[in-house]
């Protein structure tokens, strides 16, 4: 993804006269105001006060002027934009068997990236050390050695305590439970390090890039595992301990109670996850592993058994999504993950059941759509998570007040 994300509906607190340059930058970054006159109109500040606060941002190299535009009153003015080259973000999307590492600009545009066969089974120490080495290579490849690092964003395929930045409880990340990921990474990087569940980052990227004018969104990731993320009132909803959205391990009645890899029985993932479909499709000649890619390959080659299994999985998944629809009443439901990218097989079943099971009021304006991302969604979400943190009005004003650079050098 390149360029500035489309304008978002504001959920920020009402403007206060004592708000500083950080709030001005927030208005610019979210697209609520892009000119001096627009900022003055929105905030009620005088043009001279707006200019003073913009001068602080220009001096910090955080904004730059764009093309001349003409207002409805015929007055020419220059647009003001976030300077995406003011710093770089390290974004990491860890999967079960491979990891994507990227260096991005402040617009979440990828400057250099690499997919490495780094599996979570290697354990935290080995994998994090390899990620660090890869980041150094990518910074050199992108020729950004002179750019300050704004922060590091990590997506993990596991329940994450967002505040603590640690994996907590059962997950496929055996050996990672309660490991101090931030402490390990800070041996090499003295920057903000933000760690979140991978589906939350996919949700953030999808919402910010394509649906920022919608306040409530449900994202379903259907891959080797199954998970979901929620935007409620325009913001990612993580729940009390970061466990919100763990739809894959909620029990689904009426389809038997197969053993799930979490240790429970009858979880949604044990019925529709890629590993479960591979299990059900396996025959004596098939020695494939528990990877959703195996199912996708068979579907794309026209395997009738695989297609039928995926269509059935869509209807089973639809049962859980229908419950979530009644509970959350989203504006839009986005189906992502590798199984969701196999055409309409999975989508058709989800739509059928959701529209059948949910009340008309909940589905009257509901859109159920596939993700528009082909790749880099996790990286984009990780980069946006970091940017939102370091450029938040409170954090940025505190940094600018000390007279230091908002970011740290690479």
Secondary structure, DSSP 8 states (H G I E B T S, - for coil): --S--------S----TT--HHHHHHHHHTTS--SHHHHHHHH---HHHHHHHHHHHHHTT-EEEEEEEE-TTS-EEEEEEE-TTS-EEEEEEE-SS-EEEEEE-TT--EEEEEEE---GGG-HHHHHHHHHHHHHHHHHHHT-TTSEEEEEEEEESS-EETTTTEE-SS-S-TT-BT--HHHHHTTT--SEEEEEEHHHHHHHHHHHHH-TT-S-EEEEEESSSEEEEEEETTEE---SSS-TT-GGGSB-TTS---B-TTS-BSBTHHHHSHHHHHHHH--TT----S-HHHHHHHHHTT-HHHHHHHHHHHHHHHHHHHHHHHHH--SEEEEESGGGGSTTHHHHHHHHHHHHHS-HHHHSS-EEEE---SS-HHHHHHHHHHHHHHTSHHHHHHHHHTTS-SSEE-
